[in-house]
Amino acid sequence: MAGSYTKIDYRVRPAKYAERLMMVDAFRRLRFGSIESYQYVGLGSVYFTDFSLIHKSLGIDKLVSIEKNEEDRERFEANVPFASIEMLWGNTSSELQKVRLDLRSIIWMDYDGRLDRSVLADIAHIASEATGGSVLAITVQCRFDRVTREDGTDASIEALSSSIGAERLPNDLSTNDLLGKGTGAVFRKVMLSEIENALDARNAILPPGQRIKYKQIFNFRYEDGVQMMTIGVVFYDVGQQVLLDLCGFSDLPFIRADEETFEIGIPRLTPLEIKKLERQLPLQGSTPLDRGAIPERDVIRYARLYRYFPSIAFVDS
């Protein structure tokens, strides 16, 4: 089956572009060790966009990319941008077992499909092995797909239960709970529950001072053709609480530590409109922006995202 990289150019998705820049901004704040000492683990696709950004912006040299489309191996290897990228070939379920998670790591499992049992198994494995100071981000589709039986009755919950596991879903879950942002909210709870269960099992055999905890830092939603979500957490042991506090994640406007989402809505602005708004940014107290004829919705979106907004072109060189 052809990979999604044959259908979508991941470099030209503006919301995704903004998300990458925000995530890197957060990674710069990690205080558990020098950021250059981290390894980055991801799903590079044929474009390796996040790998280029992580290496150039953070100075991380140890880079590991997992790619399942081995039939396109020659093309992937021809596009590897740096000598320090290690390619692992196969499904994440097998290849993550080969990654040294005892090293401080930034791990971005940027899936192009929906949440399912295999994704949850990857999450559980990482939570069971990741060392303190590591970050895990998970991106999945969160659109609601209504499923009906031959007789026309709704089978959406049944289909979701089959994909994820009925034991992971609330007993009283209804189709209405999945509408709008509901699917993303359910997926978030399921993913965090998977992390918590893995940590409970891990901590059961550790002394109190070495037990691993986690803190959510990302809860992104965006749409570049399909509804997507990213949940991100930092793992830390009890003795690293001070280091976690020093990261100062809460100072960043896009950090979300609970069910509240950060919506990455890309405004539709002309270059002149962008210049008009940027002359007034960053916001000074409660002073409103002079928006002129620009729609208020786009002004609000731009004020939230201007530091991470693609300026001219989205294609990486």
C-alpha positions as CSV (number, residue, x, y, z in Angstrom):
1,M,0.0,0.0,0.0
2,A,1.4,3.4,-1.0
3,G,2.4,5.7,1.8
4,S,0.6,8.9,2.5
5,Y,3.7,10.8,1.3
6,T,2.8,9.8,-2.3
7,K,-0.4,11.8,-1.9
8,I,0.4,14.7,0.5
9,D,3.4,17.0,0.4
10,Y,3.9,17.4,4.2
11,R,6.0,20.6,3.6
12,V,3.1,22.7,2.3
13,R,0.6,22.3,5.1
14,P,0.6,25.6,6.9
15,A,-1.1,24.4,10.2
16,K,1.4,21.6,10.4
17,Y,4.2,24.0,9.7
18,A,3.1,26.2,12.6
19,E,2.7,23.2,14.9
20,R,6.3,22.1,14.2
21,L,7.6,25.6,15.1
22,M,5.6,25.7,18.3
23,M,6.9,22.3,19.3
24,V,10.5,23.2,18.7
25,D,10.0,26.4,20.8
26,A,8.8,24.2,23.6
27,F,11.7,21.7,23.2
28,R,14.2,24.5,23.6
29,R,13.0,24.9,27.1
30,L,13.9,21.4,28.3
31,R,16.2,21.7,31.3
32,F,16.9,18.0,32.0
33,G,20.2,18.1,30.2
34,S,21.7,19.9,27.2
35,I,19.3,19.8,24.3
36,E,22.1,18.7,22.0
37,S,22.5,15.5,24.0
38,Y,19.0,14.4,23.2
39,Q,18.1,12.0,20.4
40,Y,15.1,12.6,18.1
41,V,12.9,9.7,17.1
42,G,10.3,10.2,14.4
43,L,8.6,9.1,11.2
44,G,10.5,11.1,8.7
45,S,8.5,10.3,5.6
46,V,10.3,11.0,2.3
47,Y,10.6,14.7,3.1
48,F,12.3,14.5,6.6
49,T,10.9,18.0,7.3
50,D,10.8,17.7,11.1
51,F,14.3,16.1,11.1
52,S,15.7,19.1,9.3
53,L,14.1,21.5,11.7
54,I,15.1,19.6,14.8
55,H,18.7,19.2,13.7
56,K,19.1,22.8,12.5
57,S,17.2,24.5,15.2
58,L,18.2,22.4,18.3
59,G,21.6,21.0,17.2
60,I,20.5,17.4,17.8
61,D,22.7,15.1,15.9
62,K,21.3,11.6,16.9
63,L,18.3,11.2,14.7
64,V,16.3,8.0,14.2
65,S,13.6,7.6,11.5
66,I,11.2,4.7,11.3
67,E,9.8,3.9,7.9
68,K,7.5,1.1,7.0
69,N,7.5,1.5,3.2
70,E,10.6,-0.5,2.6
71,E,9.5,-1.0,-1.1
72,D,10.5,2.7,-1.6
73,R,13.8,2.3,0.3
74,E,15.9,3.6,-2.5
75,R,13.9,6.8,-2.7
76,F,14.0,7.4,1.0
77,E,17.7,6.8,1.2
78,A,18.2,9.3,-1.6
79,N,16.4,11.9,0.3
80,V,18.0,11.4,3.7
81,P,19.3,15.0,4.5
82,F,22.0,14.3,7.1
83,A,24.5,11.6,7.6
84,S,23.5,11.2,11.3
85,I,20.0,10.0,10.5
86,E,19.6,6.3,11.3
87,M,16.9,4.6,9.3
88,L,14.9,1.7,10.7
89,W,12.7,-0.3,8.4
90,G,9.5,-1.9,9.4
91,N,6.4,-1.2,11.5
92,T,6.8,1.0,14.6
93,S,5.7,-2.0,16.7
94,S,8.9,-3.8,15.9
95,E,11.3,-1.0,15.2
96,L,10.7,0.9,18.4
97,Q,12.0,-2.1,20.3
98,K,15.4,-1.3,18.7
99,V,15.5,2.3,19.9
100,R,17.4,3.1,23.0
101,L,14.8,4.8,25.1
102,D,17.2,4.9,28.1
103,L,18.6,8.0,26.4
104,R,16.9,11.3,26.8
105,S,14.7,11.5,23.8
106,I,12.2,13.7,21.9
107,I,9.9,11.2,20.2
108,W,7.2,12.4,17.8
109,M,5.0,9.6,16.5
110,D,3.4,11.6,13.7
111,Y,0.9,9.0,12.4
112,D,-1.2,9.8,9.4
113,G,-4.1,7.6,10.4
114,R,-6.5,7.3,13.3
115,L,-5.9,6.1,16.8
116,D,-6.0,2.3,16.9
117,R,-4.6,-0.7,18.9
118,S,-1.2,-0.5,17.2
119,V,-0.7,3.2,18.1
120,L,-1.7,2.5,21.7
121,A,0.8,-0.3,21.9
122,D,3.5,2.1,20.7
123,I,2.4,4.6,23.4
124,A,2.5,1.9,26.1
125,H,6.0,0.7,25.0
126,I,7.4,4.2,25.1
127,A,5.9,5.1,28.4
128,S,7.3,1.8,29.8
129,E,10.8,2.6,28.7
130,A,11.4,6.4,28.3
131,T,13.9,7.9,30.7
132,G,13.1,11.0,32.7
133,G,13.4,14.2,30.8
134,S,12.0,12.6,27.6
135,V,9.1,14.0,25.5
136,L,6.5,12.0,23.7
137,A,4.2,13.6,21.1
138,I,1.5,11.6,19.3
139,T,-0.3,12.9,16.2
140,V,-3.4,11.1,14.8
141,Q,-6.5,11.9,12.8
142,C,-9.4,12.8,15.0
143,R,-12.3,13.2,12.5
144,F,-15.6,11.5,13.2
145,D,-16.5,8.8,10.7
146,R,-20.1,7.7,11.0
147,V,-20.5,4.0,10.4
148,T,-23.9,2.4,9.6
149,R,-25.1,-1.2,9.4
150,E,-26.9,-2.6,6.4
151,D,-30.2,-1.8,8.1
152,G,-29.3,1.8,8.4
153,T,-28.7,1.8,12.2
154,D,-25.7,3.5,13.6
155,A,-22.6,1.4,14.4
156,S,-20.0,4.1,15.0
157,I,-19.4,3.1,18.6
158,E,-19.1,-0.5,17.7
159,A,-16.5,0.3,15.0
160,L,-14.5,2.5,17.4
161,S,-14.6,-0.2,20.0
162,S,-13.3,-2.7,17.5
163,S,-10.4,-0.4,16.5
164,I,-9.4,0.7,19.9
165,G,-10.8,-1.9,22.3
166,A,-14.1,-1.6,24.1
167,E,-12.3,-1.8,27.5
168,R,-10.7,1.6,26.8
169,L,-13.9,3.4,26.1
170,P,-16.5,4.8,28.6
171,N,-19.4,2.4,29.0
172,D,-21.9,5.2,28.4
173,L,-20.2,6.6,25.2
174,S,-22.7,7.7,22.6
175,T,-22.4,8.8,19.0
176,N,-23.2,12.4,20.1
177,D,-20.0,12.3,22.3
178,L,-18.0,11.9,19.1
179,L,-19.4,14.9,17.2
180,G,-17.5,18.1,16.7
181,K,-14.4,18.0,18.9
182,G,-15.7,15.0,20.7
183,T,-13.6,12.4,18.9
184,G,-10.4,14.2,19.8
185,A,-11.5,14.5,23.4
186,V,-12.1,10.8,23.6
187,F,-8.8,10.0,21.9
188,R,-6.9,12.2,24.3
189,K,-8.4,10.4,27.3
190,V,-7.6,7.0,25.8
191,M,-4.0,7.9,25.0
192,L,-3.4,9.4,28.5
193,S,-5.0,6.4,30.1
194,E,-2.6,4.2,28.2
195,I,0.3,6.2,29.4
196,E,-1.0,6.1,33.0
197,N,-1.5,2.3,32.9
198,A,2.0,1.7,31.5
199,L,3.5,4.0,34.2
200,D,1.6,2.2,37.0
201,A,3.0,-1.1,35.9
202,R,6.5,0.4,35.6
203,N,6.4,2.2,39.0
204,A,5.2,-0.9,40.8
205,I,8.7,-2.2,41.0
206,L,10.5,1.1,41.5
207,P,11.4,2.7,44.8
208,P,9.3,5.9,45.5
209,G,12.2,8.3,44.7
210,Q,12.6,6.8,41.2
211,R,9.0,6.6,40.0
212,I,8.2,8.1,36.7
213,K,5.4,10.7,36.2
214,Y,4.2,12.7,33.2
215,K,2.9,16.1,32.4
216,Q,0.9,17.0,29.4
217,I,2.2,20.0,27.5
218,F,0.5,19.8,24.0
219,N,-3.1,19.5,23.0
220,F,-3.2,20.8,19.5
221,R,-6.0,20.6,17.0
222,Y,-5.7,21.7,13.3
223,E,-7.0,20.9,9.9
224,D,-4.9,20.8,6.7
225,G,-7.5,18.8,4.7
226,V,-8.3,16.4,7.5
227,Q,-8.8,16.9,11.2
228,M,-5.7,16.2,13.2
229,M,-4.7,16.3,16.9
230,T,-1.4,16.1,18.7
231,I,-1.0,15.2,22.4
232,G,2.4,15.8,24.0
233,V,3.8,14.8,27.4
234,V,7.0,15.1,29.3
235,F,8.2,12.2,31.4
236,Y,10.1,12.9,34.6
237,D,11.0,11.1,37.8
238,V,10.1,12.4,41.2
239,G,13.5,13.9,41.8
240,Q,13.3,15.9,38.5
241,Q,10.3,18.0,39.6
242,V,12.5,21.1,40.0
243,L,14.0,20.6,36.5
244,L,10.4,20.3,35.1
245,D,9.5,23.6,36.8
246,L,12.6,25.3,35.4
247,C,11.3,24.5,31.8
248,G,8.7,27.2,32.3
249,F,6.4,25.6,29.7
250,S,3.4,27.5,31.0
251,D,5.0,30.8,29.8
252,L,4.3,29.7,26.2
253,P,0.8,30.6,25.0
254,F,0.1,27.4,23.2
255,I,0.9,25.0,26.1
256,R,-2.1,23.0,27.2
257,A,-2.0,20.8,30.3
258,D,-5.6,19.6,30.3
259,E,-8.6,19.0,28.1
260,E,-8.5,22.5,26.7
261,T,-7.2,22.5,23.1
262,F,-5.0,24.9,21.2
263,E,-6.6,25.4,17.8
264,I,-4.2,26.1,15.1
265,G,-6.3,28.1,12.7
266,I,-4.5,29.6,9.8
267,P,-5.8,33.1,8.9
268,R,-6.3,34.1,5.3
269,L,-4.3,37.3,5.0
270,T,-2.6,39.3,2.3
271,P,1.1,40.3,2.7
272,L,0.0,43.9,3.3
273,E,-2.5,42.8,6.0
274,I,0.2,40.8,7.7
275,K,2.5,43.8,7.7
276,K,-0.2,46.0,9.2
277,L,-0.8,43.6,12.0
278,E,2.8,42.8,12.7
279,R,3.6,46.5,13.2
280,Q,1.2,46.3,16.2
281,L,2.5,43.0,17.7
282,P,3.2,41.7,20.2
283,L,0.1,42.9,21.9
284,Q,0.5,45.5,24.6
285,G,-1.8,44.8,27.5
286,S,-5.5,45.1,26.5
287,T,-4.9,47.5,23.6
288,P,-7.0,46.2,20.7
289,L,-5.4,45.9,17.3
290,D,-6.3,48.3,14.5
291,R,-7.6,45.7,12.1
292,G,-9.0,48.0,9.4
293,A,-11.0,45.9,6.9
294,I,-9.4,42.6,8.1
295,P,-12.0,40.1,9.4
296,E,-11.8,39.9,13.2
297,R,-11.5,36.2,13.2
298,D,-8.3,36.3,11.1
299,V,-6.9,39.1,13.3
300,I,-7.4,36.9,16.4
301,R,-5.8,33.9,14.7
302,Y,-2.8,35.8,13.5
303,A,-2.2,37.5,16.8
304,R,-2.0,34.0,18.4
305,L,0.2,32.5,15.7
306,Y,2.3,35.3,14.2
307,R,5.6,34.0,15.6
308,Y,5.0,30.6,14.0
309,F,3.3,31.7,10.8
310,P,4.8,30.8,7.4
311,S,6.1,34.0,6.0
312,I,6.4,33.4,2.2
313,A,6.6,29.8,1.3
314,F,6.0,26.6,3.2
315,V,8.5,24.5,1.2
316,D,11.7,23.7,3.0
317,S,14.9,24.2,1.1
